[in-house]
Amino acid sequence: MGILALFVRIKAAKKPTNAKKILLPPLFMSTGALMYVVPEFRLTGMEILEVVIVGMLFSILLIKTSKFEIRDNQIYLKRSKAFMYILAGLLIVRLGLKSILSTTIDFGELSGMFFLLAFSMIVPWRIAMYRDFKKLASELNGM
């Protein structure tokens, strides 16, 4: 899935973007929170806090490497070579953490933690992207 995300990101930079393309992925991903209906996926308050903080820290790297540019009177996501390395690095860190933590935390709880980690990483990143997109869109409309 991580490798697929890299290819999707490369392909997305070739087409103009819009608010829907930025905001819909976290909305679609949010349906995964239904896993918490099943007791074995539920987390304690402290686990939630820890995972959300780590996810938000990881999102800083994504935010710093996601920039937009205006080309041909449209807004495009600017390619960043660093983004690919950061995304691959985050994937490796997540896999490493998962293999280490799987020895002490049961599967369901760990699954719930890593879903929340990914969601806590994506939401701040997409909010920042949307804010930057809106700035450029107003600049473009003002031209």
C-alpha positions as CSV (number, residue, x, y, z in Angstrom):
1,M,0.0,0.0,0.0
2,G,2.9,2.4,0.8
3,I,4.4,1.8,-2.6
4,L,1.0,2.3,-4.2
5,A,0.7,5.6,-2.4
6,L,4.0,6.7,-3.9
7,F,2.8,6.0,-7.4
8,V,-0.5,7.7,-6.8
9,R,1.3,10.8,-5.6
10,I,3.6,10.9,-8.7
11,K,0.5,10.6,-10.9
12,A,-1.4,13.2,-9.0
13,A,1.3,15.8,-9.7
14,K,0.6,15.6,-13.4
15,K,-3.0,16.8,-13.1
16,P,-4.5,20.0,-11.7
17,T,-5.9,19.6,-8.2
18,N,-9.0,20.9,-6.5
19,A,-10.6,21.1,-3.1
20,K,-12.4,17.7,-3.5
21,K,-9.1,15.9,-4.3
22,I,-7.6,17.3,-1.1
23,L,-10.5,16.9,1.3
24,L,-12.2,13.6,0.3
25,P,-9.4,11.1,1.1
26,P,-9.6,11.7,4.9
27,L,-13.4,11.6,4.7
28,F,-13.3,8.3,3.0
29,M,-10.7,7.0,5.4
30,S,-12.8,8.0,8.4
31,T,-15.2,5.2,7.7
32,G,-12.4,2.9,9.0
33,A,-13.1,4.2,12.5
34,L,-16.1,1.8,12.5
35,M,-13.5,-0.7,13.6
36,Y,-13.8,0.7,17.1
37,V,-17.3,-0.7,17.4
38,V,-15.6,-4.1,17.9
39,P,-14.1,-4.1,21.5
40,E,-10.8,-5.7,20.5
41,F,-9.8,-2.6,18.5
42,R,-10.6,-0.1,21.2
43,L,-7.8,2.0,22.8
44,T,-7.3,3.5,26.2
45,G,-7.2,7.3,26.6
46,M,-3.4,7.3,27.0
47,E,-2.9,5.2,23.8
48,I,-5.1,7.5,21.9
49,L,-3.2,10.5,23.1
50,E,0.2,9.0,22.3
51,V,-0.8,7.8,18.8
52,V,-2.4,11.2,17.9
53,I,0.7,13.1,19.0
54,V,3.0,10.8,17.0
55,G,0.7,11.0,14.0
56,M,0.6,14.8,14.1
57,L,4.4,14.9,14.4
58,F,4.8,12.7,11.4
59,S,2.4,15.0,9.5
60,I,4.8,17.9,9.9
61,L,7.1,16.2,7.4
62,L,4.3,15.7,4.9
63,I,3.2,19.3,5.3
64,K,6.7,20.7,4.7
65,T,7.1,18.8,1.5
66,S,3.6,19.5,0.0
67,K,3.5,22.7,-2.0
68,F,1.3,23.9,-4.8
69,E,2.1,26.0,-7.9
70,I,0.1,27.8,-10.5
71,R,0.6,26.5,-14.0
72,D,-1.5,27.3,-17.1
73,N,-4.0,29.1,-14.8
74,Q,-4.6,26.0,-12.7
75,I,-3.2,24.8,-9.4
76,Y,-0.9,21.8,-9.4
77,L,0.8,19.9,-6.6
78,K,4.5,20.6,-6.9
79,R,6.7,17.6,-7.1
80,S,9.2,17.2,-4.3
81,K,11.9,14.6,-4.4
82,A,12.1,14.8,-0.6
83,F,8.5,13.8,-0.3
84,M,9.1,10.4,-1.8
85,Y,11.9,9.7,0.6
86,I,9.9,11.0,3.6
87,L,6.9,8.9,2.6
88,A,9.1,5.8,2.2
89,G,10.9,6.6,5.5
90,L,7.6,7.0,7.3
91,L,6.5,3.7,5.9
92,I,9.7,2.0,7.1
93,V,9.3,3.5,10.6
94,R,5.7,2.4,10.8
95,L,6.6,-1.1,9.7
96,G,9.4,-1.2,12.2
97,L,7.2,0.0,15.0
98,K,4.5,-2.5,14.1
99,S,6.9,-5.4,14.2
100,I,8.4,-4.3,17.6
101,L,5.1,-3.5,19.2
102,S,3.4,-6.6,17.9
103,T,5.3,-8.6,20.5
104,T,3.7,-6.7,23.4
105,I,0.4,-5.4,22.1
106,D,-2.4,-7.7,20.8
107,F,-3.3,-7.6,17.1
108,G,-6.7,-5.8,17.4
109,E,-5.4,-3.0,19.7
110,L,-2.3,-2.5,17.5
111,S,-4.5,-2.3,14.4
112,G,-6.6,0.4,16.1
113,M,-3.4,2.3,17.0
114,F,-2.0,2.2,13.5
115,F,-5.3,3.3,11.9
116,L,-5.5,6.2,14.3
117,L,-1.8,7.0,13.6
118,A,-2.4,7.2,9.9
119,F,-5.6,9.2,10.3
120,S,-3.8,11.6,12.7
121,M,-1.1,12.0,10.1
122,I,-3.4,12.6,7.2
123,V,-5.9,15.0,8.6
124,P,-3.5,17.8,9.6
125,W,-1.6,17.3,6.4
126,R,-4.8,17.7,4.3
127,I,-6.0,20.7,6.3
128,A,-2.7,22.4,5.7
129,M,-2.9,21.5,2.0
130,Y,-6.4,22.8,1.8
131,R,-5.4,26.1,3.4
132,D,-2.5,26.5,1.0
133,F,-4.7,25.6,-2.0
134,K,-7.3,28.2,-0.9
135,K,-4.6,30.9,-0.8
136,L,-3.5,30.1,-4.3
137,A,-7.0,29.8,-5.5
138,S,-7.9,33.3,-4.3
139,E,-4.6,34.6,-5.8
140,L,-5.6,32.9,-9.1
141,N,-9.1,34.4,-9.0
142,G,-7.6,37.8,-8.2
143,M,-5.5,37.8,-11.4
